[in-house]
């Protein structure tokens, strides 16, 4: 989808050279742009809506063809509800409904929806929102289909119309930021949706190397031999049963001042998780290709900040492995030594995410980070606690947790803070090693975070458990690209500060 911002005065909308115009109705009240088109059509627009019984509910759409006095062949009316100001969730529903209701071959579309009042959002924020929501709505993953869907929303040239020329410069900048979020999120979705026979650990390393091709990002990849020499035995224990080597990938983006400490993002990249010797049930195991969505989100963020030329130093690290059962696989009861020197008794090989992350979290100490955020599809317990709505947020640092929570609220990619108290640490005690990799049947997401906390004493740290939010199941099955918007908003705020 091509996106642009342009000034189109209301009294010129009827003459605009677009194949389709998108306007809104707040309940039965026409928006200013819709009112102008109604006048240009001598009341035909309102008459058509009345005849169709259009109620203007949020997301309701009505297509009107060949309106008298209107040059565009199609006018798409979208309901916005009758509230004085819509909320962010309704705003996304309105944009998504509009994009999905556009008929095939409407190649040049002008949207006036940014004039709608959205609670807490100024014009520039609404433009950014519209851009990223439109890109999300146009997303398709059909690379492996021999017959492609007939809808061509992804090929639309979409112009966001504003009324005031004085706001055009800032609006264009806002559009670029919205495009960067949408592009980064869709990139993460593409990676998550790839089948595991394509997206193995080396594939993720190749995607990272491609991001560094233009020289604006340094990429380093370490395989089994280097990882073993470094002492990352916990990471290697996860890939021990796989034919694919583990990969530790470091992406360095230097957008800030040379001496500024970087923000480090660490992503769990389990490209397929059978559970290893602690084999998962067969039902739904196909969805374990999504166990690398933490790494996918880091790659999406790094792609986006490079596009946006964000003025901040950011390092993305992804710890990639495939967790398979075989004669060489790690067994329950095995004890391994982490990069930190601590020993771990692996009681369950299906609690593998924390094993790859603990070595990566020790590794990033060398960067002397301003803050570290890890992102992982870590625990089914987090899905039980929060479902598919909110990401689990764990951090012993109130200020860092508050930054992440606020960022999620601003972009409707919400998180909910969970405890990471020392009271839970005793659940991880092992009689044979320094720590066990599981903590028993209760508080599973918390004990997983407490395990990670033991490896993060040297810096400010937060953990995002995205097991519930990284993908959807059922008819809407697919990667969501979350929490790319949250992370990008968090980094943008840090850069602005």
Buried (B, 14 or more C-beta within 10 A) or exposed (E): BEBEBEBBBBEEBBEBEBBBBBBBBBBEEBBBBBBBBBBBBEEBBBEBBEEEEBBBEBBBBBBBEEBEBBBBBBBBBBBBBBEEBBBBEBBBBBBBBBBEBBBEEBBBBBBBBBBBBBEEBEBBBBBBBBBBBBBBBBBBBEEEEEEEEEBBBBEBBBBBBBBEEEBEEBBBBBBBBBBBBBBBBBBBBBBBBBEBEEBBBBBBBBBBBEBBEEEEBEBBBBBBEEBBEBBBBBBBBBBBBBEBBBBBBBBBBBBBEEEEEBBBBBBBBBBBBBBBBBEBEEEEBEBBBBBBBBBBBBBBBBBBBBBBEBBBBBBBBBBBBBBBBEEEBBBBEBBBBBBBEBBBBBBBBBBBBBBBBBBBBBBBBEBEBBBBBBBBBBBEBBBEBBEBEBBBBBBBBEEBBEBBBBBBBBBBBBBBBBEBEEEBBEBBEBEEBBBBBBBEEEBBBBBBBBBBBBBBEBBBBBBBBBBBBBBBEEEEEBBBBBBBBBBBBBBBBBBEE
